[in-house]
Amino acid sequence: MIHVARNSVKPPLDLKSSFVSRSLAAADEFYRRPARARRQRRFELSLEAIHEPVADTLARLFHGKCAYCETLVDRRTSSCIDHYRPRRNTLGQDGETYLDHYWWLAFKWDNLLFSCPECSRMRGN
């Protein structure tokens, strides 16, 4: 994995936008419901609305290379942003799947990595 100095590039202001605030508030409201009440529902936190500025900044930070395998990555790819701590469906050590792990880190700068689609897919949760 590439080591980068996170403070060498300023996080994009979009990570502090009203879109992010609204998304996190909606996620908080959803995940506060009892697990039984959300069993048949799914909530998705998406970076799509702020993908371009975040991907551009991550590409600069990681010098255009995948954080895992160091191959060059096209920042226009929708899967070039990876979450170190997954937003949901975390597999625990006991083999159980936790549906709501780390959703609150979805827009945290320190949790975002620049990744090629292959590494992102292979890494899983």
DSSP file with accessible surface (Angstrom, degrees, kcal/mol):
  #  RESIDUE AA STRUCTURE BP1 BP2  ACC     N-H-->O    O-->H-N    N-H-->O    O-->H-N    TCO  KAPPA ALPHA  PHI   PSI    X-CA   Y-CA   Z-CA
    1    1 A M              0   0  124      0, 0.0     2,-0.2     0, 0.0    67,-0.2   0.000 360.0 360.0 360.0 137.5    0.0    0.0    0.0
    2    2 A I        -     0   0   27     65,-2.6     2,-0.5    64,-0.2    67,-0.0  -0.509 360.0-140.4 -71.3 131.9    1.3    3.4   -0.9
    3    3 A H        +     0   0  174     -2,-0.2     2,-0.3     2,-0.0    -1,-0.0  -0.838  27.5 178.4 -91.7 128.1    2.1    5.6    2.1
    4    4 A V        -     0   0   23     -2,-0.5     2,-1.0    58,-0.0     3,-0.1  -0.947  35.7-120.5-128.2 151.9    1.0    9.2    1.5
    5    5 A A    >   -     0   0   50     -2,-0.3     3,-2.4    56,-0.2     4,-0.3  -0.821  24.0-160.4 -89.3 102.2    1.2   12.3    3.7
    6    6 A R  G >  S+     0   0   47     -2,-1.0     3,-1.0     1,-0.3    -1,-0.2   0.801  87.6  60.0 -55.7 -30.6   -2.5   13.2    3.9
    7    7 A N  G 3  S+     0   0  149      1,-0.2    -1,-0.3    -3,-0.1     3,-0.1   0.529  84.7  79.2 -79.3  -1.9   -1.7   16.8    4.9
    8    8 A S  G <  S+     0   0   82     -3,-2.4     2,-0.4     1,-0.2    -1,-0.2   0.689  99.8  39.9 -77.4 -16.8    0.2   17.3    1.6
    9    9 A V  S <  S-     0   0   20     -3,-1.0    -1,-0.2    -4,-0.3    48,-0.0  -0.999  89.1-122.3-132.0 131.8   -3.1   17.9   -0.2
   10   10 A K        -     0   0  181     -2,-0.4     3,-0.1     1,-0.1    -3,-0.1  -0.540  34.4-110.1 -72.1 136.2   -6.0   19.8    1.2
   11   11 A P        -     0   0   64      0, 0.0    -1,-0.1     0, 0.0    43,-0.1  -0.330  43.6 -94.9 -61.4 145.5   -9.2   17.7    1.4
   12   12 A P    >   -     0   0   13      0, 0.0     3,-1.8     0, 0.0     4,-0.2  -0.380  24.8-129.9 -63.8 140.0  -11.8   18.9   -1.1
   13   13 A L  G >  S+     0   0  148      1,-0.3     3,-2.4     2,-0.2    41,-0.0   0.755 101.6  78.0 -61.8 -22.4  -14.3   21.3    0.3
   14   14 A D  G >  S+     0   0   62      1,-0.3     3,-1.5     2,-0.2     6,-0.4   0.755  80.1  68.5 -59.8 -24.1  -17.1   19.2   -1.1
   15   15 A L  G <  S+     0   0   16     -3,-1.8    -1,-0.3     1,-0.3    -2,-0.2   0.598 104.2  43.5 -71.9  -8.7  -16.6   16.8    1.8
   16   16 A K  G <  S+     0   0  179     -3,-2.4    -1,-0.3    -4,-0.2    -2,-0.2   0.107  92.7 124.0-116.9  19.9  -18.0   19.5    4.0
   17   17 A S  S <> S-     0   0   32     -3,-1.5     4,-2.1     1,-0.1     5,-0.1  -0.202  78.0-106.8 -79.0 170.3  -20.9   20.5    1.7
   18   18 A S  H  > S+     0   0   79      1,-0.2     4,-2.8     2,-0.2     5,-0.2   0.829 119.7  62.3 -66.3 -29.7  -24.6   20.5    2.5
   19   19 A F  H  > S+     0   0   49      2,-0.2     4,-2.4     1,-0.2    -1,-0.2   0.938 106.0  44.7 -58.7 -46.3  -24.9   17.4    0.4
   20   20 A V  H  > S+     0   0    7     -6,-0.4     4,-2.8     2,-0.2     5,-0.3   0.932 112.8  51.0 -65.0 -44.5  -22.6   15.5    2.8
   21   21 A S  H  X S+     0   0   75     -4,-2.1     4,-2.2     1,-0.2    -2,-0.2   0.929 112.8  45.6 -58.8 -46.1  -24.4   16.9    5.8
   22   22 A R  H  X S+     0   0  153     -4,-2.8     4,-2.4     2,-0.2    -1,-0.2   0.902 112.6  51.2 -64.5 -41.0  -27.8   15.9    4.5
   23   23 A S  H  X S+     0   0   22     -4,-2.4     4,-2.3    -5,-0.2    -2,-0.2   0.923 112.1  45.6 -63.1 -44.6  -26.5   12.4    3.5
   24   24 A L  H  X S+     0   0   48     -4,-2.8     4,-2.8     2,-0.2    -1,-0.2   0.878 111.8  52.1 -68.5 -35.7  -25.1   11.8    6.9
   25   25 A A  H  X S+     0   0   61     -4,-2.2     4,-2.5    -5,-0.3    -2,-0.2   0.922 111.0  47.7 -65.2 -41.6  -28.3   13.1    8.6
   26   26 A A  H  X S+     0   0   40     -4,-2.4     4,-2.4     2,-0.2    -2,-0.2   0.906 113.0  48.7 -65.3 -40.2  -30.4   10.7    6.5
   27   27 A A  H  X S+     0   0    0     -4,-2.3     4,-3.1     2,-0.2     5,-0.2   0.924 110.4  50.8 -65.3 -42.8  -28.0    7.8    7.3
   28   28 A D  H  X S+     0   0   56     -4,-2.8     4,-1.3     1,-0.2    -2,-0.2   0.934 111.2  48.3 -60.2 -44.7  -28.1    8.6   11.0
   29   29 A E  H  X S+     0   0  102     -4,-2.5     4,-0.6     1,-0.2    -1,-0.2   0.924 114.4  46.7 -62.2 -43.2  -31.9    8.7   10.9
   30   30 A F  H >< S+     0   0   15     -4,-2.4     3,-1.1     1,-0.2    -2,-0.2   0.948 113.6  46.0 -64.1 -49.1  -32.0    5.3    9.0
   31   31 A Y  H 3< S+     0   0   26     -4,-3.1    -1,-0.2     1,-0.3    -2,-0.2   0.634 101.3  66.6 -77.0 -11.5  -29.5    3.5   11.3
   32   32 A R  H 3< S+     0   0  186     -4,-1.3    -1,-0.3    -5,-0.2    -2,-0.2   0.705  82.8  94.9 -77.0 -19.4  -31.1    4.7   14.5
   33   33 A R  S << S-     0   0   79     -3,-1.1     5,-0.1    -4,-0.6    -3,-0.0  -0.387  95.6 -91.4 -65.7 150.9  -34.1    2.6   13.6
   34   34 A P    >>  -     0   0   91      0, 0.0     4,-1.1     0, 0.0     3,-0.9  -0.293  35.0-114.8 -60.8 148.3  -34.2   -0.8   15.2
   35   35 A A  G >4 S+     0   0   62      1,-0.3     3,-0.6     2,-0.2     4,-0.4   0.856 116.9  57.9 -54.8 -36.6  -32.6   -3.5   13.0
   36   36 A R  G >4 S+     0   0  192      1,-0.2     3,-0.8     2,-0.2     4,-0.3   0.879 102.8  53.5 -63.2 -36.4  -36.0   -5.2   12.6
   37   37 A A  G <4 S+     0   0   47     -3,-0.9    -1,-0.2     1,-0.2    -2,-0.2   0.733 115.0  39.6 -72.8 -22.1  -37.5   -2.0   11.2
   38   38 A R  G X< S+     0   0   32     -4,-1.1     3,-1.5    -3,-0.6    -1,-0.2   0.309  82.4 108.3-109.0  11.2  -34.8   -1.7    8.5
   39   39 A R  T <  S+     0   0  149     -3,-0.8    -1,-0.1    -4,-0.4    -2,-0.1   0.875  86.6  36.3 -57.5 -42.6  -34.6   -5.4    7.6
   40   40 A Q  T 3  S+     0   0  178     -4,-0.3     2,-0.3    -3,-0.2    -1,-0.3   0.290 110.6  78.0 -95.7   9.7  -36.3   -5.1    4.2
   41   41 A R    <   -     0   0  155     -3,-1.5     2,-0.4     2,-0.0    -3,-0.0  -0.829  61.1-154.7-117.5 161.0  -34.8   -1.8    3.4
   42   42 A R        -     0   0  175     -2,-0.3     2,-0.5     2,-0.0    -3,-0.0  -0.996   1.2-159.8-135.9 139.6  -31.4   -0.7    2.2
   43   43 A F        -     0   0   44     -2,-0.4     2,-0.5    -5,-0.1    -2,-0.0  -0.970   8.7-163.7-120.4 130.4  -29.7    2.7    2.6
   44   44 A E        -     0   0   81     -2,-0.5     2,-0.6     2,-0.0    -2,-0.0  -0.959  10.0-155.5-119.9 122.5  -26.8    3.7    0.3
   45   45 A L        -     0   0   10     -2,-0.5     2,-0.4   -18,-0.0    42,-0.1  -0.862  25.2-167.5 -91.0 120.4  -24.4    6.5    1.0
   46   46 A S        -     0   0   45     -2,-0.6     3,-0.3     1,-0.1     4,-0.1  -0.903  31.8-164.0-118.3 140.9  -23.1    7.6   -2.4
   47   47 A L    >   +     0   0   15     -2,-0.4     3,-1.3     1,-0.2     4,-0.4   0.309  64.9 109.0 -93.8   6.0  -20.2    9.9   -3.4
   48   48 A E  G >  S+     0   0  161      1,-0.3     3,-1.1     2,-0.2     4,-0.4   0.871  72.6  53.7 -55.2 -42.3  -21.6   10.3   -6.9
   49   49 A A  G 3  S+     0   0   74     -3,-0.3    -1,-0.3     1,-0.3    -2,-0.1   0.765 123.5  28.0 -67.0 -23.7  -22.7   13.9   -6.4
   50   50 A I  G <> S+     0   0    6     -3,-1.3     4,-1.8     1,-0.1     5,-0.3   0.135  87.6 116.2-121.1  19.3  -19.1   14.9   -5.3
   51   51 A H  H <>  +     0   0   34     -3,-1.1     4,-3.3    -4,-0.4     5,-0.3   0.912  69.9  54.4 -57.3 -49.3  -17.2   12.2   -7.2
   52   52 A E  H  > S+     0   0  140     -4,-0.4     4,-2.6     1,-0.2     5,-0.2   0.939 111.7  39.7 -59.4 -53.8  -15.2   14.5   -9.5
   53   53 A P  H  > S+     0   0   38      0, 0.0     4,-2.0     0, 0.0    -1,-0.2   0.900 119.4  47.5 -65.8 -35.1  -13.6   16.8   -7.0
   54   54 A V  H  X S+     0   0    0     -4,-1.8     4,-2.7     2,-0.2     5,-0.2   0.945 113.9  46.7 -69.8 -45.1  -12.9   14.0   -4.5
   55   55 A A  H  X S+     0   0    0     -4,-3.3     4,-2.7    -5,-0.3    -1,-0.2   0.908 111.8  51.6 -63.0 -41.2  -11.4   11.7   -7.2
   56   56 A D  H  X S+     0   0   46     -4,-2.6     4,-1.9    -5,-0.3    -1,-0.2   0.921 112.5  45.4 -61.6 -42.9   -9.3   14.5   -8.6
   57   57 A T  H  X S+     0   0   11     -4,-2.0     4,-2.5    -5,-0.2    -2,-0.2   0.917 113.6  48.7 -69.1 -42.0   -7.9   15.3   -5.2
   58   58 A L  H  X S+     0   0    0     -4,-2.7     4,-2.9     2,-0.2     6,-0.3   0.898 108.5  54.9 -64.2 -38.5   -7.3   11.7   -4.4
   59   59 A A  H  <>S+     0   0    9     -4,-2.7     5,-2.9    -5,-0.2     6,-0.3   0.913 110.1  46.4 -60.9 -41.4   -5.5   11.2   -7.7
   60   60 A R  H ><5S+     0   0  146     -4,-1.9     3,-1.0     3,-0.2    -2,-0.2   0.932 113.2  49.3 -64.2 -44.4   -3.2   14.1   -6.8
   61   61 A L  H 3<5S+     0   0    3     -4,-2.5    -2,-0.2     1,-0.3    -1,-0.2   0.906 119.0  37.1 -62.6 -42.1   -2.6   12.7   -3.4
   62   62 A F  T ><5S-     0   0    2     -4,-2.9     3,-2.0    -5,-0.2    -1,-0.3   0.228 111.1-117.1 -97.0  13.4   -1.8    9.2   -4.7
   63   63 A H  T < 5 -     0   0  143     -3,-1.0    -3,-0.2     1,-0.3    -4,-0.1   0.828  69.3 -61.2  56.5  34.3    0.0   10.4   -7.8
   64   64 A G  T 3 <S+     0   0   18     -5,-2.9     9,-2.5    -6,-0.3     2,-0.3   0.547 110.9 119.9  75.1   7.6   -2.6    8.8  -10.1
   65   65 A K  B <  S-A   72   0A  80     -3,-2.0     7,-0.2    -6,-0.3    -1,-0.2  -0.788  72.7 -98.9-110.9 151.2   -1.8    5.3   -8.7
   66   66 A C     >  -     0   0    0      5,-2.7     4,-1.4    -2,-0.3    49,-0.3  -0.376  27.7-134.2 -61.9 134.7   -3.9    2.7   -6.9
   67   67 A A  T  4 S+     0   0    0     47,-3.5   -65,-2.6     1,-0.2    -1,-0.1   0.768 101.7  37.6 -63.5 -24.0   -3.2    2.8   -3.2
   68   68 A Y  T  4 S+     0   0   50     46,-0.3    -1,-0.2   -67,-0.2    47,-0.1   0.912 133.7  13.5 -95.0 -53.1   -2.9   -1.0   -3.1
   69   69 A C  T  4 S-     0   0   58      2,-0.1    -2,-0.1   -68,-0.1    46,-0.1   0.505  88.9-129.2-108.8  -7.1   -1.1   -2.1   -6.3
   70   70 A E     <  +     0   0  101     -4,-1.4     2,-0.2     1,-0.2    -3,-0.1   0.647  55.8 143.4  68.0  20.2    0.3    1.2   -7.6
   71   71 A T        -     0   0   71      1,-0.1    -5,-2.7    -6,-0.1    -1,-0.2  -0.571  62.2 -92.2 -82.1 155.3   -1.0    0.8  -11.2
   72   72 A L  B     -A   65   0A 141     -7,-0.2     2,-0.4    -2,-0.2    -7,-0.2  -0.444  45.5-155.5 -67.6 140.6   -2.2    4.0  -12.9
   73   73 A V        -     0   0   21     -9,-2.5     2,-0.7    -2,-0.1    43,-0.1  -0.952  17.7-126.9-123.8 138.5   -6.0    4.6  -12.4
   74   74 A D    >   -     0   0   72     -2,-0.4     3,-1.8     1,-0.1     6,-0.1  -0.748  18.8-153.8 -81.2 114.5   -8.4    6.5  -14.5
   75   75 A R  T 3  S+     0   0  123     -2,-0.7    -1,-0.1     1,-0.3     5,-0.1   0.623  88.0  69.7 -70.4 -10.6  -10.0    8.9  -12.1
   76   76 A R  T 3  S+     0   0  196    -21,-0.1    -1,-0.3     3,-0.1     2,-0.2   0.635  74.5 106.3 -79.5 -12.3  -13.2    9.2  -14.2
   77   77 A T  S X  S-     0   0   43     -3,-1.8     3,-1.6     1,-0.1     4,-0.2  -0.463  74.2-135.3 -67.9 135.8  -14.0    5.6  -13.2
   78   78 A S  T 3  S+     0   0  107      1,-0.3     3,-0.5    -2,-0.2    -1,-0.1   0.770 102.2  52.9 -65.6 -23.0  -16.9    5.4  -10.8
   79   79 A S  T 3  S+     0   0   41      1,-0.2    -1,-0.3     3,-0.0    41,-0.1   0.241  76.0 100.1 -98.2  16.7  -15.1    2.8   -8.7
   80   80 A C    <   +     0   0    0     -3,-1.6    35,-2.9    -5,-0.1     2,-0.6   0.663  68.7  75.8 -78.4 -11.2  -11.8    4.7   -8.2
   81   81 A I  E     -B  114   0B  16     -3,-0.5     2,-0.3    33,-0.2    33,-0.2  -0.884  66.0-176.1-102.2 120.5  -12.7    5.9   -4.7
   82   82 A D  E     -B  113   0B  14     31,-2.9    31,-2.8    -2,-0.6     2,-0.6  -0.871  22.1-133.9-115.6 149.9  -12.4    3.2   -2.1
   83   83 A H  E     -B  112   0B   8     -2,-0.3    29,-0.2    29,-0.2    23,-0.1  -0.915   5.1-154.9-103.1 120.5  -13.3    3.3    1.6
   84   84 A Y  S    S+     0   0  107     27,-2.9    -1,-0.2    -2,-0.6    28,-0.1   0.954  95.6  39.6 -58.2 -51.1  -10.7    1.8    3.8
   85   85 A R  S    S-     0   0  108     26,-0.3    -1,-0.2    20,-0.1    20,-0.1  -0.899 106.2-119.8 -96.2 117.9  -13.4    1.1    6.4
   86   86 A P        -     0   0   14      0, 0.0    19,-0.1     0, 0.0     4,-0.1  -0.224   6.4-132.6 -63.9 149.6  -16.4   -0.1    4.5
   87   87 A R  S    S-     0   0   68      1,-0.1     2,-0.3    16,-0.1    16,-0.2   0.747  80.6 -13.5 -72.2 -27.4  -19.7    1.8    4.7
   88   88 A R  S    S+     0   0   49     14,-0.1    12,-0.2     1,-0.1    11,-0.2  -0.972 108.1  51.8-162.3 174.4  -21.7   -1.4    5.3
   89   89 A N        +     0   0   49     10,-0.5     2,-0.4    -2,-0.3    10,-0.2   0.896  63.3 179.7  54.8  48.8  -21.8   -5.2    5.2
   90   90 A T  E     -C   98   0C  16      8,-2.3     8,-3.2    -4,-0.1     2,-0.7  -0.639  24.6-135.2 -80.2 133.8  -18.7   -5.7    7.2
   91   91 A L  E     -C   97   0C 106     34,-0.9     6,-0.2    -2,-0.4     5,-0.1  -0.806  24.0-148.5 -90.8 117.7  -17.7   -9.3    7.8
   92   92 A G    >   -     0   0   17      4,-3.1     3,-2.0    -2,-0.7    -1,-0.0  -0.279  27.6-103.2 -81.5 170.4  -16.7   -9.7   11.4
   93   93 A Q  T 3  S+     0   0  210      1,-0.3    -1,-0.1     2,-0.1    -2,-0.0   0.784 122.4  59.3 -63.8 -25.6  -14.1  -12.1   12.9
   94   94 A D  T 3  S-     0   0  100      2,-0.1    -1,-0.3     1,-0.0     3,-0.1   0.418 120.3-109.8 -83.5   2.1  -17.0  -14.4   14.0
   95   95 A G  S <  S+     0   0   52     -3,-2.0     2,-0.2     1,-0.3    -2,-0.1   0.389  77.1 132.2  86.1  -3.3  -18.2  -14.7   10.4
   96   96 A E        -     0   0  107     -5,-0.1    -4,-3.1     1,-0.0     2,-0.5  -0.560  56.2-127.5 -82.4 145.1  -21.2  -12.6   11.0
   97   97 A T  E     -C   91   0C  72     -6,-0.2     2,-0.6    -2,-0.2    -6,-0.2  -0.819  15.2-155.4 -94.0 126.3  -22.1   -9.7    8.6
   98   98 A Y  E >   -C   90   0C  70     -8,-3.2    -8,-2.3    -2,-0.5     3,-0.8  -0.916   2.3-162.2-103.1 115.9  -22.7   -6.4   10.2
   99   99 A L  T 3  S+     0   0  102     -2,-0.6   -10,-0.5   -10,-0.2    -1,-0.1   0.770  81.7  39.0 -71.5 -28.7  -24.9   -4.3    8.0
  100  100 A D  T >  S+     0   0   48    -12,-0.2     3,-0.8   -10,-0.1     2,-0.3   0.096  75.4 140.6-117.6  30.0  -24.2   -0.8    9.4
  101  101 A H  T <  S-     0   0   59     -3,-0.8    -3,-0.0     1,-0.2   -11,-0.0  -0.522  76.0  -8.7 -75.4 134.1  -20.5   -0.8   10.2
  102  102 A Y  T >  S+     0   0   62     -2,-0.3     3,-1.8     1,-0.1    -1,-0.2   0.581  78.5 138.8  64.9  18.1  -18.6    2.4    9.5
  103  103 A W  G X   +     0   0   30     -3,-0.8     3,-1.7     1,-0.3     4,-0.2   0.869  69.1  63.4 -59.8 -31.7  -21.3    4.3    7.6
  104  104 A W  G 3  S+     0   0  122      1,-0.3     3,-0.3     2,-0.1    -1,-0.3   0.643  97.0  57.7 -70.0 -10.9  -20.3    7.5    9.5
  105  105 A L  G X  S+     0   0   38     -3,-1.8     3,-1.4     1,-0.2    -1,-0.3   0.377  72.7 106.8 -97.1   6.1  -16.9    7.3    7.9
  106  106 A A  T <  S+     0   0    1     -3,-1.7    -1,-0.2     1,-0.3    -2,-0.1   0.803  91.2  28.3 -57.2 -32.5  -18.3    7.4    4.3
  107  107 A F  T 3  S+     0   0   10     -3,-0.3     2,-0.5    -4,-0.2    -1,-0.3   0.215  88.5 123.6-116.2  15.0  -17.1   11.1    3.7
  108  108 A K    X>  -     0   0  118     -3,-1.4     3,-1.8     1,-0.1     4,-0.5  -0.656  58.1-141.2 -81.3 127.2  -14.1   11.2    6.1
  109  109 A W  G >4 S+     0   0   25     -2,-0.5     3,-1.3     1,-0.3    -1,-0.1   0.881 100.1  55.5 -54.8 -42.3  -11.0   12.2    4.2
  110  110 A D  G 34 S+     0   0  123      1,-0.3    -1,-0.3    -3,-0.0    -2,-0.0   0.640 105.6  53.8 -69.6 -13.1   -8.7    9.8    6.1
  111  111 A N  G <4 S+     0   0    9     -3,-1.8   -27,-2.9    -6,-0.2     2,-0.4   0.503  90.4  92.1 -98.1  -5.2  -11.0    6.9    5.1
  112  112 A L  E <<  -B   83   0B   0     -3,-1.3     2,-0.3    -4,-0.5   -29,-0.2  -0.751  51.1-179.6 -98.5 136.0  -10.9    7.5    1.3
  113  113 A L  E     -B   82   0B  12    -31,-2.8   -31,-2.9    -2,-0.4     2,-0.5  -0.921  31.1-119.5-128.6 155.3   -8.3    5.9   -1.0
  114  114 A F  E     +B   81   0B   1     -2,-0.3   -47,-3.5   -33,-0.2     2,-0.4  -0.842  46.9 171.9 -93.4 123.8   -7.6    6.0   -4.7
  115  115 A S        -     0   0    0    -35,-2.9   -49,-0.1    -2,-0.5    -2,-0.0  -0.986  36.2-121.3-141.3 146.4   -8.1    2.5   -6.0
  116  116 A C     >  -     0   0    6     -2,-0.4     4,-2.3     1,-0.1     5,-0.2  -0.480  38.7-112.1 -77.6 154.5   -8.2    0.6   -9.3
  117  117 A P  H  > S+     0   0   31      0, 0.0     4,-2.4     0, 0.0     5,-0.2   0.878 115.0  55.3 -57.4 -35.6  -11.4   -1.3   -9.9
  118  118 A E  H  > S+     0   0  103      2,-0.2     4,-2.6     1,-0.2     5,-0.2   0.938 110.7  42.6 -65.2 -48.3   -9.7   -4.7   -9.5
  119  119 A C  H  > S+     0   0   25      2,-0.2     4,-2.4     1,-0.2     5,-0.2   0.903 113.7  52.4 -65.7 -40.3   -8.2   -4.0   -6.1
  120  120 A S  H  X S+     0   0   29     -4,-2.3     4,-1.1     1,-0.2    -2,-0.2   0.928 113.8  43.6 -61.3 -42.5  -11.4   -2.4   -4.9
  121  121 A R  H  < S+     0   0  171     -4,-2.4    -2,-0.2    -5,-0.2    -1,-0.2   0.917 116.0  46.9 -69.3 -43.1  -13.4   -5.5   -6.0
  122  122 A M  H  < S+     0   0  161     -4,-2.6    -2,-0.2    -5,-0.2    -1,-0.2   0.826 104.7  60.8 -71.5 -31.4  -10.8   -8.0   -4.6
  123  123 A R  H  < S+     0   0   78     -4,-2.4    -1,-0.2    -5,-0.2    -2,-0.2   0.884  81.8 173.3 -65.3 -38.4  -10.5   -6.3   -1.2
  124  124 A G     <        0   0   33     -4,-1.1    -1,-0.1     1,-0.2    -2,-0.1  -0.246 360.0 360.0  64.4-153.2  -14.1   -6.7   -0.4
  125  125 A N              0   0  100    -36,-0.1   -34,-0.9   -40,-0.0    -1,-0.2   0.144 360.0 360.0-108.0 360.0  -15.4   -5.8    3.0
